[in-house]
Each structure stands twice: as structure tokens, then as C-alpha cells.
Amino acid sequence: MSTTPQDPRTATSATTAAGVLARCDELDRYSSLTTALERVYLSPEHAGVNELVAGWMQVAGLRTWVDAAGNLNGRREGPEPGMPALVLGSHLDTVTDAGSYDGMLGVVMAVAVAERLSGTALPFALEVVGFSDEEGTRFGKALLGSQAWSGEWDPDWWDLRDKRGTTLHQAFLDFGLDPRAVGEAARRPEDLVGYLEAHIEQGPHLEAADASLGYVTTIAGARRFLLTVHGEARHAGGTPYERRKDALVGASEVVTAIERRARQSSCIATVGRLDVHPGGVNVIPGRVDLTLDLRAATDPERDQMWDAMLAEAETLCELRGLRLEVTETHHAPAAPCAGWLTDAVVEGIGVTGDTDPMGLWSRAGHDAMAVAQVTEIAMLFLRCFDGISHHPGENVREVDVALGLDAFEAAVLAVATRYGARRAEVAR
């Protein structure tokens, strides 16, 4: 349920793992549901967490502001005002029936690291960002906050509607934002050193390796499709099998073919929804709509898999006298992490005693993939219980958060060392 935001003047320091986890618990109080966690874009709960986390940022010595897209930002200047910034962050919104750490842990850890480094001289400004809408829960479009931040806003999005029929344009107005000013949220490459994001793995690989931390090599390139199998709806009892054009049977063959091909590769393919029409118990299905989410570490690998899946789906439908219609609904390029920033993250993990950490490509999407359009990125992964995410069972160990904080802080210092050397080399 919603709660009254904490007065920033009463916020206390939290630079330990226990403090970070306590703050994640506090964020759970900002929910639009009474029996589950849900916090969506441009909602009263969004406003509440912005105010709460702004107080934490201010305790960490950061100047705070909410930008023209609702993202919460904090900044501490470098040796000279206006210097480029290294940005740390993640997102503060959730899916419906969410866990407590996806996104939020990364923001709270970033604030804690900024506070730890409050007395440390860095050769750049340091910023923390809490992105406003990574999940896309309210309007069905992910990364709205970070895409505004990276200058990728599409005016067509203003007509998106939530389940109550409220447009994104109206939601901006209701939140106190000026839709005409959304471009002011965009950052310039020359004003940024890079972006580091800490995040739970959302997978089982670190846990299986008994490793607390890992680093990300690249974020999956994703494509999503709506596939419609057209057949013929007829009476279930009166139509012989040789006369049937059963769209559901054909769609089922397509689904199993998709899984078989994905299992034989390193791609990930998921059919998340099947809608059968007309849906009568005694009617042969005449049309089936199904969704496909396809991801891979590289765009060529993903695209080759899609070509193969599409060819087989068309053949399967043709053999049954069915027609296949395809609409692409989402296309996001893979986002490789920058080598020099990744080296800094690996060096940071080394401070915790793991000098040969696991590198993983992120099957899940993150704000970093939008940020990659405007600056270089790297990511730190933390082990999570059983790889569970987007579920109330999401959980992390305090020891892993403690190691993550040490690694994240050390990574910032490693970036500072490398950045200074890079500037000196350019100056020569």
C-alpha cells in the first residue's frame, strides 16, 4: 500500500549490507496493491519512492532532481563543476507481484557506494540514477525512463494507454510533468564517463557455481513477435479430420518447434501467451494468436534463429492448410559491455577475494541496454536464491550484498584510475 514519504531531513546513513537490505524492505511499503508488491510508472507510489530515495541521496552528499521523464537523479561534482559523470544506478519500478530486489537493490547499493566515497577525490562527477520505468508494467512499453534519459523518446508513445485507459500523455500531466519537455531528460555523451549497474542475476548460474558475484559480458538482444495462425472454425462433431484446418493443433506444432530449436542452441525462446478463437468447447479453433520472445547474446545469432524458426513455422502451417501471419512488436539490439569498464568491475570483484569471477551474458534486459545508446556500460551481478525473479520469492544473501558493496565501490575507484590514465594519454 502507499505510504507517506520519509522526510529527507530524518533519513539516516546506510552503507552496510544490513542497511541496504533494510532500505529495500522500506521500499516495499510503496505498493499500489495491499497483498503484493506493484509500483508502476507515474503513480503515487512512484512519487513516494522518488522522495524517499532522494532523501537517502542527500544524506550521501548528492544534489538531487527529478528529470523531465520522472527519473530520480543525484550528483556530486568532481574537482571542477560540470565535469563528465560516472553514473551508477538501476530502476525503482516493479512488475506486478514483484520481489524486493530487481532494480531496487542496484539503486540502493549505488546510493550506499556514493556515500562510502563521499570523502574520496574522483577525477569526475559521480551520479546515481533511479530509473522510473524499466519494467513497462503500466503502459506495456519497457525502458521508458532510461530511453528518455538516453535521448531515444518516440512521440508515438504518447498514445500508449494503461488498463484504465489513461494515456501516457495524460499520466505525465497528472504526475506534474510537462510532456513537451521530455527531451530535457536526455543526456549527452560528452557529459558522461560511463554507467555501472549492480543487479541480481535473475538466473541460477552464480548459485550453481557457489559464487557471490559475477560480471556481465553483454545484455541480450531481444525480438518479440505476434504470430497468428489462421485456420477454419467449424463444428467439432461434424467435421472429419481430413477436412479440418485446426489452428490450435498447427500453433501447438509451432510452439514445440520453437522450443526444440532453442534448446539445441544458446538462444532463449519463450511463447508466453496463446489466445484461441472462437474458444468454444465444441468448435474447431479457427485462429490462434501466440507471442514469441527471442533472445541471444548477439544479434546475428538471434536473427539467424528467427529465420530458421519462421521457415519451419511456415512449413508446418502450410502442411495443414493453415496461414501464418507475423508482426514484430519489439526489437532491441544486444548491448555489449565496454572492455575497460568491465575490467574495472572484474578488478572490483577481485577485492573480495574472487580473482577469476564468472562472466555471464544477461538473458534479461536492463536499463543499461538503453543507456548503452549514449555511453559505455558495465554490470555487476549478485547471486540470487534459485535464480528466482519477478516473483515474491526473490531473495539475496546479506553476505553477497556485503561483497557486492565492496566490489562496486572498488570498481568505481578502478574506473577513476583508468579514466585518469585515459585522460592523460589523450592530453599527450
C-alpha positions as CSV (number, residue, x, y, z in Angstrom):
1,M,0.0,0.0,0.0
2,S,1.1,3.6,-0.4
3,T,2.8,5.3,2.5
4,T,3.8,8.8,3.4
5,P,7.3,9.6,2.2
6,Q,10.0,9.9,4.8
7,D,11.2,13.4,5.5
8,P,14.7,13.6,3.9
9,R,15.9,15.5,6.9
10,T,15.3,12.4,9.1
11,A,17.0,9.9,6.7
12,T,19.9,8.1,8.2
13,S,23.1,6.6,6.7
14,A,23.1,3.1,5.3
15,T,26.5,1.9,3.9
16,T,26.4,-1.7,5.1
17,A,24.7,-4.7,3.6
18,A,22.2,-4.8,6.5
19,G,21.4,-1.1,5.9
20,V,20.9,-1.7,2.2
21,L,18.6,-4.6,2.8
22,A,16.6,-2.6,5.3
23,R,16.2,0.1,2.8
24,C,14.9,-2.4,0.2
25,D,12.4,-3.5,2.8
26,E,11.3,0.1,3.3
27,L,10.8,0.5,-0.5
28,D,8.3,-2.5,-0.3
29,R,5.9,-0.2,1.6
30,Y,5.3,1.8,-1.6
31,S,2.9,-0.5,-3.4
32,S,-0.4,0.0,-5.2
33,L,-1.5,-3.5,-4.0
34,T,-2.2,-4.5,-0.4
35,T,-1.4,-8.2,-0.9
36,A,1.5,-7.9,-3.3
37,L,4.2,-5.5,-4.5
38,E,3.5,-3.4,-7.5
39,R,4.9,0.0,-8.2
40,V,4.4,1.5,-11.7
41,Y,5.4,4.5,-13.7
42,L,3.9,7.9,-12.8
43,S,1.9,6.6,-9.9
44,P,1.6,8.0,-6.4
45,E,4.0,5.2,-5.3
46,H,6.5,6.3,-7.9
47,A,6.4,9.8,-6.5
48,G,6.8,8.4,-3.0
49,V,9.9,6.4,-3.7
50,N,11.4,9.2,-5.6
51,E,11.1,11.4,-2.5
52,L,12.3,8.7,-0.1
53,V,15.4,7.8,-2.2
54,A,16.1,11.5,-2.8
55,G,16.5,11.8,1.0
56,W,19.0,8.9,1.0
57,M,20.9,10.5,-1.8
58,Q,21.1,13.8,0.0
59,V,22.5,12.0,3.1
60,A,25.1,10.6,0.7
61,G,26.0,14.2,-0.3
62,L,24.3,14.3,-3.6
63,R,22.3,17.1,-5.1
64,T,19.0,15.6,-6.3
65,W,16.4,16.3,-9.0
66,V,13.6,14.5,-10.9
67,D,14.1,14.9,-14.6
68,A,11.5,15.5,-17.3
69,A,10.7,11.8,-17.6
70,G,10.3,11.1,-13.9
71,N,13.8,9.6,-13.3
72,L,15.4,10.4,-9.9
73,N,18.9,11.7,-10.2
74,G,21.6,12.6,-7.7
75,R,25.0,14.2,-8.4
76,R,28.2,15.1,-6.6
77,E,30.5,17.4,-8.6
78,G,34.1,16.4,-9.4
79,P,37.2,18.6,-8.9
80,E,35.6,21.2,-11.1
81,P,31.9,21.9,-11.7
82,G,30.3,20.5,-14.8
83,M,32.8,17.6,-15.3
84,P,31.6,14.4,-17.0
85,A,30.0,12.0,-14.6
86,L,30.3,8.3,-13.9
87,V,26.7,7.2,-13.4
88,L,25.6,4.3,-11.0
89,G,22.0,3.1,-11.0
90,S,19.2,0.8,-11.8
91,H,15.3,1.1,-11.6
92,L,12.8,1.7,-8.9
93,D,9.6,0.4,-10.6
94,T,8.4,-3.2,-10.4
95,V,6.3,-5.8,-12.1
96,T,3.0,-6.9,-10.6
97,D,3.5,-9.4,-7.7
98,A,7.2,-8.5,-7.6
99,G,10.1,-9.3,-5.5
100,S,12.1,-6.8,-3.4
101,Y,15.4,-6.6,-5.2
102,D,15.1,-6.5,-9.0
103,G,16.2,-3.0,-9.8
104,M,15.8,-1.6,-6.3
105,L,18.9,-3.3,-4.9
106,G,21.0,-1.7,-7.6
107,V,19.8,1.8,-6.8
108,V,20.2,1.4,-3.0
109,M,23.7,-0.1,-3.5
110,A,24.6,2.8,-5.7
111,V,23.5,5.3,-3.1
112,A,25.5,3.4,-0.4
113,V,28.6,3.4,-2.6
114,A,28.2,7.1,-3.3
115,E,28.1,7.7,0.5
116,R,31.1,5.5,1.1
117,L,33.0,7.6,-1.4
118,S,31.8,10.9,-0.1
119,G,35.3,11.9,1.1
120,T,37.2,10.4,-1.8
121,A,38.5,12.6,-4.6
122,L,37.5,11.3,-8.0
123,P,38.6,12.7,-11.4
124,F,34.9,13.0,-12.5
125,A,31.5,13.8,-11.1
126,L,29.6,10.9,-9.6
127,E,25.9,10.4,-10.2
128,V,23.2,8.0,-9.1
129,V,20.0,7.4,-11.1
130,G,16.8,5.6,-10.1
131,F,15.1,5.0,-13.4
132,S,11.4,5.4,-13.4
133,D,10.1,2.7,-15.8
134,E,12.3,-0.3,-16.7
135,E,9.6,-3.0,-16.5
136,G,6.8,-1.4,-18.6
137,T,4.2,-2.7,-16.3
138,R,1.7,0.2,-16.6
139,F,1.9,1.0,-20.3
140,G,3.3,-2.2,-21.8
141,K,6.4,-0.5,-23.1
142,A,9.7,-1.2,-21.2
143,L,12.6,1.1,-20.6
144,L,10.6,4.4,-20.9
145,G,12.6,6.1,-18.2
146,S,16.1,5.1,-19.5
147,Q,15.2,5.6,-23.1
148,A,14.1,9.2,-22.3
149,W,17.4,9.5,-20.4
150,S,19.4,8.3,-23.4
151,G,17.5,10.5,-25.8
152,E,15.5,7.8,-27.5
153,W,12.0,9.0,-26.8
154,D,9.5,8.2,-29.5
155,P,6.5,10.6,-29.8
156,D,4.3,7.7,-30.8
157,W,4.5,6.5,-27.2
158,W,2.2,9.4,-26.0
159,D,-0.8,7.4,-27.2
160,L,0.0,4.3,-25.1
161,R,-2.7,3.5,-22.6
162,D,-2.8,1.7,-19.3
163,K,-5.5,-0.7,-18.3
164,R,-7.8,2.1,-17.1
165,G,-7.5,3.9,-20.5
166,T,-5.2,6.7,-19.3
167,T,-2.8,7.8,-21.9
168,L,0.9,8.2,-21.2
169,H,0.5,11.9,-22.2
170,Q,-2.2,12.3,-19.5
171,A,-0.2,10.4,-17.0
172,F,2.7,12.8,-17.4
173,L,0.3,15.7,-16.8
174,D,-1.2,14.0,-13.7
175,F,2.3,13.4,-12.3
176,G,3.2,17.1,-12.8
177,L,5.5,16.6,-15.8
178,D,5.3,18.6,-19.0
179,P,5.2,16.2,-22.0
180,R,6.6,19.0,-24.2
181,A,9.8,19.0,-22.0
182,V,10.5,15.2,-22.1
183,G,13.5,15.8,-24.3
184,E,15.2,17.7,-21.5
185,A,15.8,14.3,-19.7
186,A,18.2,13.3,-22.5
187,R,21.9,13.2,-21.6
188,R,24.8,14.0,-23.9
189,P,27.7,11.5,-24.4
190,E,30.3,14.2,-23.7
191,D,28.8,14.7,-20.3
192,L,29.2,11.0,-19.3
193,V,32.2,8.9,-18.3
194,G,30.2,5.7,-18.4
195,Y,27.5,3.7,-16.5
196,L,27.8,0.9,-13.9
197,E,24.8,-1.1,-12.8
198,A,24.6,-3.7,-10.0
199,H,21.8,-6.2,-10.3
200,I,20.7,-9.6,-9.1
201,E,21.5,-12.2,-11.7
202,Q,17.8,-13.3,-12.2
203,G,19.3,-16.7,-13.1
204,P,20.8,-19.8,-11.4
205,H,24.4,-19.7,-12.7
206,L,26.2,-17.9,-9.9
207,E,24.4,-20.0,-7.3
208,A,25.2,-23.2,-9.1
209,A,28.9,-22.2,-9.1
210,D,28.7,-21.1,-5.4
211,A,29.8,-17.7,-6.4
212,S,28.6,-14.5,-4.8
213,L,29.4,-12.1,-7.7
214,G,29.9,-12.1,-11.5
215,Y,30.2,-9.7,-14.3
216,V,28.1,-9.2,-17.4
217,T,29.7,-9.6,-20.9
218,T,26.7,-8.4,-22.9
219,I,22.9,-7.9,-22.5
220,A,20.8,-10.0,-24.7
221,G,19.4,-8.6,-27.9
222,A,15.7,-9.3,-28.0
223,R,13.0,-9.5,-30.6
224,R,9.3,-10.1,-29.9
225,F,6.6,-11.3,-32.3
226,L,2.9,-11.8,-32.5
227,L,2.2,-14.9,-34.6
228,T,-1.3,-15.6,-35.8
229,V,-2.2,-19.0,-37.2
230,H,-5.3,-18.8,-39.4
231,G,-7.4,-21.9,-39.9
232,E,-11.2,-22.5,-40.2
233,A,-13.7,-22.7,-37.3
234,R,-16.1,-25.5,-37.8
235,H,-18.3,-27.9,-35.9
236,A,-16.2,-30.2,-33.7
237,G,-18.5,-33.2,-34.2
238,G,-19.5,-32.8,-37.8
239,T,-16.1,-32.1,-39.5
240,P,-13.9,-35.1,-40.4
241,Y,-10.2,-34.9,-39.7
242,E,-9.3,-34.8,-43.3
243,R,-11.4,-31.6,-43.7
244,R,-10.1,-29.8,-40.6
245,K,-8.0,-26.7,-40.6
246,D,-7.3,-26.7,-36.8
247,A,-5.4,-23.6,-36.0
248,L,-4.6,-24.7,-32.4
249,V,-3.1,-28.0,-33.5
250,G,-0.9,-26.1,-36.0
251,A,0.0,-23.5,-33.4
252,S,1.0,-26.3,-31.0
253,E,3.4,-27.7,-33.5
254,V,4.9,-24.3,-34.0
255,V,5.3,-23.9,-30.2
256,T,7.1,-27.3,-29.9
257,A,9.3,-26.5,-32.9
258,I,10.3,-23.2,-31.3
259,E,11.3,-24.9,-28.1
260,R,13.2,-27.7,-29.9
261,R,15.3,-25.2,-32.0
262,A,16.0,-23.0,-28.9
263,R,17.1,-26.0,-26.8
264,Q,19.6,-27.0,-29.5
265,S,21.2,-23.6,-29.5
266,S,22.3,-21.0,-27.0
267,C,19.3,-18.8,-27.8
268,I,16.3,-18.4,-25.5
269,A,12.8,-18.5,-26.9
270,T,9.6,-18.3,-25.0
271,V,6.0,-18.5,-26.1
272,G,4.2,-16.6,-23.3
273,R,0.7,-16.4,-24.4
274,L,-1.8,-18.4,-26.6
275,D,-5.2,-16.9,-27.4
276,V,-7.6,-19.3,-29.0
277,H,-10.6,-18.2,-31.1
278,P,-13.5,-18.5,-31.1
279,G,-12.9,-20.6,-27.9
280,G,-15.9,-22.8,-27.9
281,V,-15.6,-26.3,-26.4
282,N,-17.3,-27.8,-29.4
283,V,-15.7,-25.6,-32.1
284,I,-12.6,-26.3,-34.0
285,P,-10.2,-23.4,-33.4
286,G,-10.2,-21.0,-36.3
287,R,-7.5,-18.7,-35.2
288,V,-4.7,-18.7,-32.6
289,D,-2.6,-15.7,-31.6
290,L,0.7,-16.5,-29.9
291,T,3.6,-14.4,-28.6
292,L,7.3,-15.2,-29.1
293,D,10.1,-13.6,-27.1
294,L,13.5,-14.5,-28.6
295,R,16.9,-13.6,-27.1
296,A,20.5,-14.3,-27.7
297,A,23.9,-12.9,-26.8
298,T,24.5,-11.5,-30.2
299,D,22.1,-10.0,-32.8
300,P,23.3,-12.2,-35.7
301,E,22.7,-15.4,-33.6
302,R,19.3,-14.2,-32.7
303,D,18.3,-13.2,-36.2
304,Q,19.5,-16.5,-37.7
305,M,17.5,-18.4,-35.2
306,W,14.4,-16.3,-36.0
307,D,14.8,-17.0,-39.7
308,A,15.0,-20.8,-39.1
309,M,12.0,-20.7,-36.7
310,L,9.9,-18.7,-39.2
311,A,10.8,-21.0,-42.1
312,E,9.8,-24.1,-40.1
313,A,6.6,-22.5,-38.8
314,E,5.5,-21.6,-42.3
315,T,6.1,-25.1,-43.5
316,L,4.2,-26.6,-40.6
317,C,1.2,-24.4,-41.2
318,E,1.3,-25.0,-45.0
319,L,1.2,-28.8,-44.5
320,R,-2.1,-28.3,-42.5
321,G,-3.6,-25.9,-44.9
322,L,-3.2,-23.0,-42.4
323,R,-1.9,-19.5,-43.0
324,L,0.7,-17.8,-40.8
325,E,0.8,-14.1,-40.2
326,V,3.7,-12.4,-38.3
327,T,4.0,-9.0,-36.7
328,E,7.2,-7.9,-34.9
329,T,6.3,-6.0,-31.8
330,H,9.7,-5.3,-30.2
331,H,13.3,-5.1,-31.4
332,A,16.2,-4.3,-29.1
333,P,19.9,-4.7,-30.1
334,A,22.3,-6.6,-27.9
335,A,24.3,-4.3,-25.6
336,P,28.0,-5.4,-25.2
337,C,29.7,-4.1,-22.1
338,A,32.7,-1.9,-22.6
339,G,36.0,-3.7,-22.0
340,W,37.7,-1.0,-19.9
341,L,34.7,-0.7,-17.6
342,T,34.3,-4.4,-17.4
343,D,37.9,-4.7,-16.4
344,A,37.2,-2.3,-13.6
345,V,34.2,-4.4,-12.4
346,V,36.4,-7.5,-12.5
347,E,39.1,-5.7,-10.5
348,G,36.4,-4.7,-8.0
349,I,35.3,-8.3,-7.6
350,G,38.9,-9.2,-7.1
351,V,39.0,-7.1,-4.0
352,T,36.5,-9.5,-2.4
353,G,38.9,-12.5,-3.0
354,D,37.5,-13.8,-6.3
355,T,40.2,-13.1,-8.8
356,D,38.6,-15.2,-11.5
357,P,35.0,-14.2,-11.5
358,M,32.3,-15.7,-13.7
359,G,31.4,-13.7,-16.8
360,L,27.7,-14.1,-17.9
361,W,25.7,-12.7,-20.7
362,S,22.5,-11.3,-19.3
363,R,19.4,-13.1,-20.6
364,A,17.3,-10.4,-19.0
365,G,17.0,-6.8,-20.2
366,H,18.2,-3.9,-18.1
367,D,18.3,-0.1,-18.2
368,A,21.9,-0.4,-19.2
369,M,20.9,-1.6,-22.7
370,A,19.1,1.8,-23.2
371,V,22.0,3.7,-21.6
372,A,24.4,2.0,-24.0
373,Q,23.0,4.2,-26.7
374,V,24.5,7.3,-25.1
375,T,27.6,6.0,-23.1
376,E,29.6,2.9,-22.3
377,I,28.3,0.4,-19.8
378,A,29.3,-2.4,-17.5
379,M,27.4,-4.5,-15.0
380,L,28.0,-6.4,-11.7
381,F,25.8,-9.4,-11.0
382,L,24.9,-10.7,-7.5
383,R,23.8,-14.2,-6.7
384,C,20.1,-14.6,-6.0
385,F,18.2,-17.5,-4.5
386,D,17.4,-20.2,-7.0
387,G,17.6,-17.7,-9.8
388,I,14.1,-16.6,-8.9
389,S,13.0,-13.1,-10.0
390,H,9.8,-11.3,-10.9
391,H,8.3,-13.2,-8.0
392,P,7.8,-12.6,-4.3
393,G,10.3,-15.4,-3.6
394,E,13.1,-13.2,-5.0
395,N,15.9,-13.2,-2.3
396,V,19.6,-12.3,-1.8
397,R,22.1,-13.2,1.0
398,E,23.4,-10.4,3.2
399,V,27.0,-11.8,2.7
400,D,26.6,-11.4,-1.1
401,V,25.3,-7.8,-0.7
402,A,28.3,-7.0,1.6
403,L,30.7,-8.4,-1.0
404,G,28.8,-6.6,-3.8
405,L,29.1,-3.3,-2.0
406,D,32.9,-3.7,-1.6
407,A,33.2,-4.8,-5.2
408,F,31.1,-1.9,-6.5
409,E,33.0,0.7,-4.5
410,A,36.3,-0.8,-5.7
411,A,35.0,-0.8,-9.3
412,V,34.3,3.0,-9.1
413,L,37.9,3.5,-7.8
414,A,39.2,1.3,-10.6
415,V,37.3,3.4,-13.2
416,A,38.8,6.5,-11.6
417,T,42.3,5.1,-12.1
418,R,41.7,4.1,-15.7
419,Y,39.9,7.3,-16.5
420,G,42.7,9.4,-15.2
421,A,45.2,7.4,-17.3
422,R,43.0,7.7,-20.4
423,R,42.7,11.5,-20.0
424,A,46.5,11.8,-19.5
425,E,47.1,9.7,-22.7
426,V,44.7,11.9,-24.7
427,A,46.4,15.0,-23.3
428,R,49.8,13.8,-24.5
